[in-house]
Amino acid sequence: MSTDAIVLLKEDHKNMKRLFKEFQANEDGPAARKAKIVERILEGLTVHTYLENEVMYPEVRRLVPDLEDDILESYEEHHVADVLCMELATMDPEDEHFDAKVTVLIENVTHHVEEEEQEWFPKVREALGRNELQELGARMLELRPSAPTRPTEPKALKKALDAMRA
């Protein structure tokens, strides 16, 4: 398995896209089924954004000052996703706003992923190179087991607050 940070993040993106499609395919299904899918989406997003906020963004910000604006925008996009995840974590799947809120989350995260993969990642790869990306990926892999898995966990809440001040 590669330790390249961009490869690892793209793998997370692929898993998110798969879960998004699964939710969309079950939109007319039972609320309990949708709730299980959303639970997996929230877990994946919580871990992913934690790793980006703790490792990738601060290091890229430090090492590639030209990407400052991109990183600040990414922090803000994470904040929007964090708010939606927090709300969904406390909502009943029978709530009339549940599906709409999941749809908005999917749209926001999809936009964020497209920007990262098409605009941001190529610039990061060019600026950092293979060795630094492997070091960042190794740090993310090391941190992953202790990353929060629910948006309501204290480490996830701290991450959301830190992102607002970044």
LINJO-V865566 format. One record per helix or strand. SS is the DSSP state (H for helix, E for strand). FROM is the first residue (numbers start at 1). TO is the last residue. If there is no record, write none. Layout:
# LINJO-V865566
SS:FROM:TO  SS:FROM:TO
This chain:
# LINJO-V865566
H:5:25  H:31:63  H:65:89  H:98:144  H:154:165
